[in-house]
Amino acid sequence: MHTQVVVLNDSLKRESGQKVHHANIQASKAVADIIRTTLGPRSMLKMLLDASGGIVVTNDGNAILRELDIAHPAAKSMIELSRTQDEEVGDGTTSVIVLAGEMLHVAEAFIDKKYHPTVICRAYNKALEDAVAVLDKIAMTIDVNDRGTMLSLVKSCIGTKFTSQFGDLIADLAIDATTTVGVDLGQGLREVDIKKYIKVEKVPGSQLEESRVLKGVMFNKDVVAPGKMRRKIVNPRIILLDCPLEYKKGENQTNAELVKEEDWELLLKMEEEYIENICSQILKFKPDLVITEKGLSDLATHYLSKAGVSAIRRLRKTDNNRIAKACGAVIVNRPDELQESDVGTAAGLFEVKKIGDEFFSFIVDCQDPKACTVLLRGASKDLLNEVERNLQDAMAVARNILKNPKLVPGGGATELTVSATLKQKSSSWPYEAAAIAFEAIPRTLAQNCGVNVIRKMTELQGLIQHANGENAWTGIDGNTGEISDMKERKIWDAYNVKAQTFKTAIEAACMLLRIDDIVSGIKKKQAPGAGPSKPQVETEADADGEQILPD
C-alpha cells in the first residue's frame, strides 16, 4: 500500500496547529468544568448512570471521570491525569484536573498572540520548579505517632467527602488500618501496602457506626463440614496450603486396564492410602485449622474432622496471603515439606459467624498482625460503595503521611502563597500567567461555598501581599467560605499530594500545548474498489467540529 505524505505550507500548517491548540484547550476546559463543582467540603455530588443501568453517587473526581465516555483525545488524556493521581497518592484527583485546565486556559492568550508553545512550556517548567521550592519552604514536619495530629490531618483531607458527616469514623478506621500494615524497612523508610494487605469487606445491614478494623482477617467462607468441625477455636494452630487434598487426576487421559475384580478395590485402596498419607503428614503438627487454596476431598474431610481439625477449602490466593501475614503462618506447597515454623500461632481466635444470610470466618485477636480487614456495615450497597471510596482515599492520605511526614496548609492557602511568590519572581509573561493559574483552586473553593468570589479573592490576595508571602497559613474555610488561619482550623494537606498535583498538572498542560496536529490513524470504511486513503491532518473545520462531550 502506498502512503501519500501530506505536506502543508508553513502558514497553513501554523494556522492548523493553532486551531488544534484551541480545540485541545476547549476539550480540557470542558473536562475540568464537569468536576469543578466537586472540589471542597461544600461540593456537589454527581449521579452517574453506567452502561448496565446501575447508578453511582459520588464526588470523587476520579470515580466520576472514569465513567465518562469522551471522544476527544485531549479530553481523554486529561482523564488519564486523575487516574495517575489516584494510583500515585490517592487524593487530589479533582484538584489536578482543575489546575491543569486552568494552566491551559491561561495559555490560550499566548497561542492567540503567536507565542511558540515551547516558550510557554519553558516558562511553565520554571514555574513548577519554583512552586516545589515554595512547598519545601512552607512544609512542616509532624510526628506520625501523635494520634491527634494524624486524625486531624486525615479528617481535613477527607473533609470534602460524603462521609465527613459521620465525624471521625472513617479517619479512625483509615489510621488503624494503615498503622497495622506499616512495615519498617530500616534507614527511616516505611512500606505501607494498602492494596495487598488491607481488605475492605462490605456487609449491608446494621449501622455505619458498627464498622471496625479487625485485628486480623475475615473472609466469606464456612468450614467444610459444619456439623462435624468446630466453628470456634481459641488460640488456633493454623496450617496454610496451596495444594489439593484429594487424589490427583492424571495429567491427560489415563487408561487403566483391570484384569481381576480385586484390582478395582486395590485401585481405590491406593487412592485412600494416598489421601490418608497426606492427612497424617499434616496431623503430625497438631493443627486446629487447615486452610487450602485448592480442593479437599470427602475422605480428607473425614480424616481431619476425626482428628478434631477444622478445614476450609478453595480460598483466594490474596486472602491466604493476608492470613499468613496476620497469624505468622507460611503457605506450604507440599504437605511433606511442612515444618513446625510454618504453623501460624499468632492468632487469638478463629470463629465462624453468620451475618445476614452468609457465613464469614474470622481469624482475629492476632499478635502484631501485618495484614487486616476493614469491616464496613451500612444501610445500602450504594452507601457502602461510596464509604469504601472515601476510606480508600483516607488510607492513601494516612499512607502518604507515614511515608513522608510533611504537611502544607489546605484551603487554597498553599496555592495562594505559591502564586504570590511566583508573581514576585516573575521573569516572563507566560511565567506570570502560570502564577495566576494557581489561584484557580482557592477561587473554585470560594465558588463552591457560595460566597462572593471576586470580593473574597481580592481580600485574600491583599492579605497575602501585605504579609509579603510570609503568611502561608491564610486560606478559605471550605465549610463557611470565611478567610481564616488554616493552622487554627486544622485544615491541612499532605506534602506528597500537593507536590504530585503540581507536577502532574503542569507536565500534562505542557504536553497538550506541544501537540500541533491530531493525525487520525483510523481507517475510514472505503467504498468497494476505492484506492488507498491518505493520512489525514486535522484542519480548522475538523478541530472545531470535534465532539468534546457526549450528548
C-alpha positions in Angstrom: 0.0 0.0 0.0 1.4 3.4 -1.0 1.4 6.1 1.6 1.0 9.6 0.4 2.6 12.2 2.6 0.5 15.4 3.1 2.8 18.5 3.1 1.2 21.7 4.2 2.9 25.1 3.5 4.1 26.9 6.6 1.4 29.4 7.1 -1.4 26.9 6.7 0.4 24.5 9.0 0.7 27.2 11.7 -3.0 28.1 11.3 -3.9 24.4 11.6 -1.7 23.9 14.6 -3.3 27.0 16.3 -6.8 25.6 15.7 -5.8 22.2 17.2 -4.4 24.0 20.2 -7.7 25.8 20.7 -9.7 22.6 20.3 -7.4 20.8 22.8 -7.7 23.7 25.3 -11.5 23.8 24.9 -11.7 20.0 25.5 -9.6 20.1 28.6 -11.6 23.0 30.0 -14.8 21.1 29.4 -13.4 18.1 31.4 -12.3 20.5 34.2 -15.7 22.2 34.3 -17.5 18.8 34.7 -15.8 18.2 38.1 -15.1 21.7 39.2 -18.2 21.7 41.5 -16.8 18.6 43.3 -13.9 20.4 44.9 -14.1 21.3 48.6 -16.2 20.3 51.6 -19.3 22.1 50.3 -19.1 20.3 47.0 -21.9 18.9 44.9 -22.4 15.2 44.3 -22.7 13.7 40.8 -25.1 10.9 40.0 -23.6 8.7 37.2 -25.6 6.1 35.2 -23.5 3.3 34.0 -24.0 1.1 30.9 -25.7 -1.7 32.8 -28.3 0.7 34.2 -26.7 0.9 37.7 -26.1 4.2 39.5 -23.1 5.7 41.3 -23.4 8.7 43.5 -20.1 10.3 44.3 -18.0 13.5 44.4 -14.7 11.7 43.9 -13.1 13.3 40.8 -11.5 10.0 39.6 -14.7 8.0 40.1 -16.7 10.5 38.0 -14.2 10.8 35.1 -13.7 7.0 35.0 -17.4 6.7 33.9 -17.3 9.3 31.2 -17.3 8.3 27.6 -15.5 11.1 25.7 -14.4 11.1 22.1 -11.8 13.9 22.1 -8.2 12.6 22.5 -7.1 15.7 24.5 -10.0 15.2 26.9 -9.1 11.5 27.2 -5.5 12.4 28.3 -7.0 14.8 30.9 -9.0 11.9 32.4 -5.8 9.9 32.5 -4.3 12.5 34.9 -6.8 11.9 37.6 -6.2 8.1 37.3 -2.5 8.7 37.7 -3.0 10.9 40.7 -5.3 8.3 42.3 -2.8 5.5 41.8 0.2 7.5 42.9 -1.1 9.3 46.0 -4.8 8.5 46.2 -6.0 12.1 46.8 -6.2 15.4 44.9 -7.9 13.9 41.8 -10.2 16.9 41.3 -7.5 19.5 42.1 -5.2 18.1 39.4 -7.8 18.4 36.7 -8.9 21.9 37.7 -5.3 23.1 37.9 -4.3 21.5 34.5 -7.5 23.0 32.9 -6.5 26.5 34.3 -2.9 26.2 33.1 -4.2 25.5 29.5 -6.8 28.3 29.8 -4.2 31.0 30.6 -2.0 29.7 27.8 -4.8 30.4 25.2 -4.0 34.1 25.2 -0.4 33.4 24.2 -1.3 31.0 21.5 -3.5 33.8 20.0 -0.6 36.2 20.2 1.5 33.7 18.2 3.8 32.7 21.1 5.6 29.4 20.3 4.3 26.6 22.6 7.9 25.7 23.5 8.4 29.2 25.0 5.2 28.8 27.1 6.3 25.3 28.3 9.7 26.6 29.3 8.1 29.3 31.5 5.7 26.7 33.0 8.5 24.3 33.9 10.4 27.1 35.5 7.3 28.0 37.5 6.9 24.3 38.5 10.5 24.2 39.9 9.9 27.4 41.9 6.5 26.2 43.1 8.0 23.0 44.5 10.7 25.1 46.2 8.0 27.2 47.9 6.3 23.9 49.0 9.6 22.8 50.6 9.9 26.1 52.4 6.4 26.2 53.9 6.1 22.5 54.7 6.1 21.5 58.3 7.2 18.1 59.7 4.9 16.2 62.0 5.2 13.2 64.4 3.4 10.2 62.9 3.0 8.7 66.4 0.8 11.6 67.6 -2.7 10.2 67.1 -4.4 13.6 67.4 -2.4 15.2 64.7 -2.8 12.3 62.3 -6.5 12.3 63.0 -7.0 16.0 62.3 -4.9 15.6 59.1 -6.8 12.7 57.6 -10.1 14.4 58.6 -9.1 17.6 56.8 -8.1 15.6 53.7 -11.4 13.7 53.5 -13.5 16.6 55.0 -14.6 17.2 51.4 -16.1 13.8 51.1 -19.6 12.4 51.6 -18.6 10.5 54.8 -17.4 13.6 56.6 -20.9 13.8 58.1 -20.0 10.8 60.2 -17.3 12.6 62.2 -14.1 10.8 63.0 -15.3 7.3 62.0 -13.6 6.9 58.6 -10.4 8.7 59.6 -10.1 6.4 62.6 -10.6 3.3 60.5 -8.0 4.5 58.0 -5.4 5.3 60.6 -5.9 2.0 62.4 -5.7 0.0 59.2 -2.6 1.8 57.8 -0.6 1.7 61.0 -1.4 -2.0 61.3 0.1 -2.9 58.0 3.1 -0.5 58.1 6.4 -2.3 58.0 9.7 -0.5 58.8 12.4 -1.3 56.2 15.2 0.4 58.2 17.0 3.7 57.3 13.9 5.7 58.1 11.9 4.0 55.2 8.4 2.6 55.7 6.5 0.3 53.4 2.7 0.6 53.6 1.0 -1.7 51.1 -2.7 -0.8 51.4 -3.7 -2.7 48.2 -2.3 -6.0 49.2 -2.7 -6.3 52.9 -5.9 -4.3 53.7 -9.1 -5.9 52.5 -12.4 -3.9 52.8 -15.4 -6.2 53.3 -18.7 -4.5 52.7 -21.6 -6.2 54.5 -25.0 -4.5 54.1 -27.1 -4.2 57.2 -26.7 -2.7 60.6 -25.3 0.9 61.1 -22.2 2.6 59.7 -21.1 3.2 63.3 -20.6 -0.6 63.7 -17.8 -0.6 61.1 -14.4 -1.5 62.5 -10.8 -2.6 61.8 -10.3 -6.2 62.8 -7.0 -7.3 64.5 -6.7 -10.0 61.8 -8.7 -11.0 58.8 -12.2 -12.2 57.8 -13.4 -13.9 54.6 -16.6 -15.2 53.2 -16.2 -18.9 53.8 -17.5 -21.6 56.2 -15.8 -24.8 57.4 -16.1 -27.8 55.0 -18.3 -30.0 57.3 -20.2 -27.6 59.5 -21.8 -30.3 61.7 -18.6 -32.1 62.5 -16.0 -29.4 62.6 -15.5 -26.8 65.3 -16.6 -23.3 64.5 -14.9 -21.6 67.3 -11.3 -22.2 68.3 -9.3 -20.2 70.9 -5.5 -19.8 70.1 -5.7 -22.0 67.0 -2.7 -23.6 65.3 -3.1 -22.7 61.6 -1.6 -24.5 58.6 -2.0 -22.8 55.2 -1.6 -24.9 52.0 -1.9 -24.2 48.3 -2.1 -27.8 47.2 -5.2 -30.1 46.8 -6.0 -32.6 49.5 -7.6 -35.0 47.0 -6.5 -37.7 44.7 -4.6 -36.4 41.7 -6.2 -36.9 38.4 -3.9 -37.9 35.5 -2.4 -35.0 33.5 -4.1 -36.2 30.3 -6.4 -39.2 29.7 -5.2 -42.1 31.7 -6.4 -45.6 30.9 -6.0 -48.4 33.4 -6.8 -52.0 32.4 -8.2 -54.0 35.2 -7.9 -57.8 34.7 -9.3 -59.1 38.0 -12.2 -57.8 40.2 -9.8 -57.3 43.1 -7.8 -54.8 41.1 -10.6 -52.3 41.3 -10.6 -52.5 45.1 -6.8 -52.2 45.1 -7.0 -49.0 43.0 -9.5 -47.5 45.4 -7.3 -48.5 48.3 -4.3 -46.8 46.7 -6.2 -43.6 46.4 -7.4 -43.8 50.0 -3.9 -44.5 51.3 -2.5 -41.6 49.3 -5.0 -39.2 51.0 -4.5 -40.8 54.4 -0.8 -40.4 54.0 -1.2 -36.6 53.2 -3.5 -36.1 56.1 -1.2 -37.9 58.6 1.7 -35.7 57.5 -0.5 -32.6 58.3 -1.9 -34.1 61.5 1.6 -34.7 62.8 1.8 -31.0 63.6 -1.4 -31.0 65.6 -3.1 -28.2 63.8 -6.6 -26.8 64.8 -7.3 -25.3 61.4 -6.2 -26.3 57.9 -6.9 -23.9 55.0 -6.1 -24.7 51.4 -6.5 -22.8 48.2 -7.4 -25.9 46.2 -9.9 -28.8 46.6 -10.4 -31.0 49.6 -12.0 -34.5 49.2 -14.7 -36.1 51.3 -12.2 -38.6 52.6 -9.7 -35.9 53.7 -12.6 -34.1 55.4 -13.3 -37.3 57.3 -9.7 -37.8 58.5 -9.4 -34.2 59.5 -12.7 -34.0 61.3 -12.0 -37.3 63.1 -8.8 -35.6 64.5 -10.8 -32.6 65.6 -9.4 -30.3 62.9 -11.5 -27.7 61.1 -10.8 -27.2 57.4 -11.6 -24.5 54.8 -11.1 -25.1 51.1 -10.8 -23.1 47.9 -9.7 -19.8 49.5 -8.5 -16.9 47.3 -4.7 -16.6 47.0 -4.9 -12.9 48.1 -6.9 -13.9 51.2 -4.4 -16.7 52.0 -1.5 -14.2 51.8 -3.3 -11.9 54.3 -4.0 -14.7 56.7 -0.3 -15.7 56.5 0.7 -12.1 57.4 -1.8 -11.9 60.2 -1.2 -15.1 62.1 2.5 -15.7 61.2 2.0 -18.9 59.1 3.9 -19.8 56.0 2.0 -21.0 52.9 3.2 -24.6 52.1 3.1 -26.1 48.6 3.6 -29.8 49.6 2.4 -31.4 52.9 5.6 -33.5 53.1 7.6 -30.2 53.4 5.8 -29.0 56.4 7.9 -27.7 59.4 6.9 -26.5 62.8 8.0 -23.0 61.9 5.3 -23.0 59.1 2.4 -23.3 61.6 0.7 -20.0 62.4 0.2 -19.5 66.2 -0.2 -15.7 66.5 -4.0 -15.7 66.1 -6.1 -15.4 69.3 -9.4 -16.7 68.0 -10.9 -18.5 64.9 -14.6 -18.1 64.7 -17.3 -18.6 62.1 -20.2 -16.1 62.4 -23.4 -15.7 60.4 -24.0 -12.2 59.2 -27.3 -11.8 57.3 -27.6 -14.9 55.2 -23.9 -15.7 54.8 -21.2 -17.2 56.9 -18.0 -15.4 57.5 -14.8 -16.8 59.0 -12.9 -14.5 61.4 -9.2 -15.1 62.4 -8.8 -12.3 64.9 -7.1 -11.1 68.1 -3.7 -11.6 66.4 -0.4 -10.5 68.0 1.1 -7.7 65.8 -0.8 -8.6 62.6 0.8 -7.2 59.4 -2.5 -7.5 57.4 -6.0 -6.6 58.4 -9.6 -6.5 57.2 -11.9 -3.4 57.5 -15.4 -4.5 58.1 -17.9 -1.9 56.7 -21.6 -2.0 57.7 -24.2 0.3 56.3 -27.8 0.6 55.1 -27.4 0.0 51.4 -24.9 -1.2 48.7 -24.7 2.3 47.2 -23.9 3.9 50.5 -21.2 1.2 51.3 -19.6 1.7 47.8 -19.2 5.5 48.5 -17.9 4.8 52.0 -15.4 2.4 50.6 -14.2 5.0 48.0 -13.8 7.6 50.8 -12.0 5.1 53.0 -9.5 4.3 50.2 -8.7 8.0 49.9 -8.3 8.3 53.7 -6.0 5.3 53.8 -4.0 6.8 50.9 -3.6 10.0 52.9 -2.5 8.2 56.0 0.0 6.1 53.9 1.4 9.3 52.4 2.0 10.8 55.9 3.6 7.6 57.2 6.0 7.6 54.2 6.7 11.3 54.2 5.5 13.1 57.4 5.3 16.6 56.0 2.3 18.9 55.8 1.3 22.0 53.9 -1.7 24.3 54.6 -5.0 23.4 52.9 -8.0 25.6 51.9 -6.1 27.1 48.9 -3.5 28.7 51.2 -0.6 26.8 49.6 -1.7 27.8 46.1 -2.1 31.4 47.1 1.4 31.5 48.7 2.9 29.8 45.6 1.0 32.3 43.4 2.2 35.3 45.3 5.8 34.1 45.4 5.9 33.4 41.7 4.4 36.8 40.9 7.3 38.5 42.8 9.8 36.4 40.9 8.1 36.9 37.6 10.6 36.8 34.7 8.3 36.5 31.7 4.7 36.9 30.8 3.8 33.2 30.5 5.6 32.6 33.9 3.3 35.2 35.5 0.3 33.6 33.8 1.2 30.3 35.4 1.4 32.0 38.8 -2.1 33.4 38.3 -3.4 29.9 37.2 -2.6 28.6 40.7 -5.3 30.8 42.1 -7.9 28.5 40.4 -8.0 26.2 43.4 -8.9 28.8 46.1 -11.3 30.5 43.6 -13.1 27.2 43.0 -13.3 26.6 46.7 -14.9 30.0 47.2 -17.3 29.4 44.3 -18.5 26.1 45.9 -19.1 27.8 49.2 -21.5 30.2 47.5 -19.7 33.4 48.7 -18.8 36.5 46.6 -15.8 35.1 44.7 -14.3 38.4 43.5 -14.5 40.0 46.9 -13.0 37.0 48.7 -10.2 36.6 46.2 -9.3 40.3 46.3 -9.3 40.2 50.1 -7.1 37.1 50.2 -4.6 38.5 47.7 -4.4 41.7 49.7 -3.7 39.8 52.9 -1.0 37.6 51.3 0.7 40.5 49.5 0.5 42.6 52.7 2.4 39.8 54.5 4.9 39.7 51.7 4.4 35.9 51.1 5.3 35.2 54.8 1.8 34.4 56.0 1.4 31.0 54.3 -1.5 29.9 56.5 -4.3 32.2 55.4 -6.8 30.4 53.2 -10.5 29.8 52.7 -12.5 27.6 55.2 -14.4 25.4 52.7 -17.3 25.0 55.1 -18.2 28.6 55.7 -16.3 30.5 53.0 -14.6 32.7 55.6 -11.0 33.7 55.4 -9.2 32.1 58.3 -5.9 30.7 59.7 -5.5 27.1 58.4 -3.4 26.2 61.5 -6.2 27.1 63.9 -8.9 25.4 61.8 -6.6 22.3 61.3 -7.1 22.3 57.6 -4.0 20.5 56.2 -2.9 18.8 53.0 -0.2 16.2 52.7 3.1 17.5 51.1 3.2 14.4 48.8 -0.3 15.1 47.4 0.4 18.8 46.7 3.7 18.2 45.0 2.3 15.4 42.9 -0.7 17.6 41.9 1.5 20.5 40.8 3.9 18.2 38.8 1.2 16.2 37.1 -1.0 19.3 36.2 1.9 21.4 34.7 3.5 18.5 32.9 0.2 17.5 31.3 -0.5 21.1 30.3 2.9 21.3 28.6 2.3 18.0 26.8 -1.1 19.2 25.5 0.3 22.5 24.4 3.0 20.8 22.3 0.5 19.0 20.2 0.1 20.8 16.9 -1.8 18.2 14.9 -4.1 15.3 15.6 -3.4 12.8 12.9 -6.1 10.1 12.6 -4.7 6.6 12.2 -8.2 5.1 11.9 -9.1 3.7 8.5 -12.4 5.1 7.4 -14.6 2.5 5.7 -14.0 2.8 2.0 -16.3 2.2 -0.9 -15.5 -1.0 -2.7 -12.9 -0.5 -5.4 -11.6 2.8 -4.0 -7.9 3.4 -3.8 -5.7 3.7 -0.7 -6.7 6.6 1.6 -4.5 9.5 2.5 -3.4 10.1 6.1 -5.4 13.0 7.4 -4.1 16.1 9.1 -6.8 17.9 11.1 -7.8 21.2 9.7 -9.6 24.1 11.3 -13.0 22.7 10.4 -12.3 19.3 11.9 -10.9 20.6 15.1 -13.8 22.9 15.8 -16.4 20.3 15.0 -15.0 17.6 17.2 -17.5 16.4 19.7 -15.9 17.2 23.1 -18.6 15.8 25.4 -21.2 13.1 24.8 -24.6 14.4 24.0 
